[in-house]
Structures are given as structure tokens and as C-alpha cells.
Amino acid sequence: MAGIQLVGSMLASAHPRPCGLCGDVRRLSRAHVPPQVAGNAASVLRAPDVIDGGVRRAGRWSQGGMWVRGLCRDCNSLAGIAYDRAYADFAGQVARLTSPLARRLAVIPGEPPGVRFAPGLVARCVLFGMFAINPRLRILFPDLAADLRKETPAGAGPVRWPDQLLLRVGRSHPSLPREGVLSSGVWSMRVLTERVVHFSFGDIVFAPLVWSLVPAHSGSERDGLGPQITKRLGDASGWVHYGPDRTSVDLRSLTRTFPSMAHPLHVKMDDWVELLTRDGSDADAVMVFGRLP
Ligand SMILES: [Zn+2]
């Protein structure tokens, strides 16, 4: 096995470490991202990433959905009780309304589907997942972590959203319906064709949706590296300010576009290079690959 480095296995380890949200050092429980009720269940395959000769690829596949040990039992069950159902409902509606048949019937292609949902609860479900997959988020944005943990009742706010953060949302790419990924700390750049970058604290790709938590001011355009690939996606950063009573907000009132995006890991790998973090390692970047049935 020389030259093969296990990377994603860290997020599967049962050794006690700080919960991604509350910081308590405990044996962490399996947080399914997205939640199991949204279809991320037994028949979804999961593989941690390995670095094999300098190339990141999926390791060994196993059944049971895409998960990480990123949250303590309390934080994990809080999300399960308060937010998972709202997420499953949102994802289910998007899937129905963006099916090939529904798209053929659409009057104005490219418009967001007329989904009515609970933006505050859905955003919280996604953010709990982001804090589970990237342990550094709690260190970088402690106020956000604390607010999400302490809301009473759950989802009631107020939540201090950091100016430096954007939560991006769109559709997963229709040509890649079975490819899922959870990733944290990805810094990559497309070097062929038109130059774009992907700087992300966390990505969740699971049909029919893609979510990215990205720096609001990456400076990549100023530095001549090109725009963020997530720039075209919808901005869901404000959704967290909707209370739990707002359960029927029209997606079309929140975003004018709802494009699809193929994750850099799922497109031609030759075009993309992974950038090393500042300390010269890529230890922060962790991925879990998924394969949907
Ligand atoms: Zn916790």
C-alpha cells in the first residue's frame, strides 16, 4: 500500500474529538449529510478519499449512505428532529419539478422551480452538515456555531451570519445524477480552458441539489485567478433569517436563477489542479464520495 494515504478516514474515526458544532470532546455520532430522510440511506454507497500517487480518488465503497462522524449525539439529533424533514421536503419538490419531463413543460427554462418550502429550516439542515464535514468551521466562525446550537426553540434565531461567508445553492448536474460528494477545505483551480477557481469551506453534492459554503471575498478575480465557479449559483446566505413558522416561501422569491453545477471532482480531472493550503499540505481537504442508486 506504499504511496496510498488514507485521508477521509479521519472523518469516520470513532476516537473522541470536538463536535463540529458545540465543541464538546466526545465520541461523535454518524451525521448523514444530507439527511437519511432525503434519500441518503442504506442503498447509497460511501467511500472515503485516498491520495494515491498524488491523485485524490475514492477509496473502498460501502453501503449505508454518505456520513461523517462530525457531530455529537445531541447536535446530531437536534438537526434530525428540527430540520431534516424540511430538507427532505425541499429536495423532493426540486427533484419532481426539475425532472426531464417537468423541464420540457417549463415555460421559461432556467427559472427556479416553483417550490414552496421553509428556507430557515433547510438552511440550518445544510449548515449542520457543513459544520459536521469541516471541523475548522467552528474555529473560524464561532458565533455562527454558537447561535445555531443555542436557538430556542430550534430555528427561531437570531443567527449572526458572518459577512465573509456565502452559502451557495443550485441543482446538481443533470448528467451526473448518481455522483455525490461531501468535501471540506477544497482549494482548486481549473487551468485549461477558461480559468475559474473553487475555494470552498464545504460542499454537499447529492441529487438534486448542490451546496457550497464559500468565502464572500475570495480575491481570486482581483488576483487574476478567475471567478469562483460557484458565482453563478443562487445565494442562500439570507435563508437562515427565516423563522420556523415560514414554511411556504416560494423559491422564486428568493433567487432569480437556479443553475446546475458539476463539481470539480466529477468533471474531467485533467482540467483541475488542487492547490495546497498555506502550510504546504492538503491535510485540510477531506472528501467523502457517494454513489446514488
Ligand atoms: Zn455537539
Residues whose N, C-alpha, C, O or C-beta is under 5 A from the ligand:
A	BS01	ZN	C19 L21 C22 G23 C72 C75
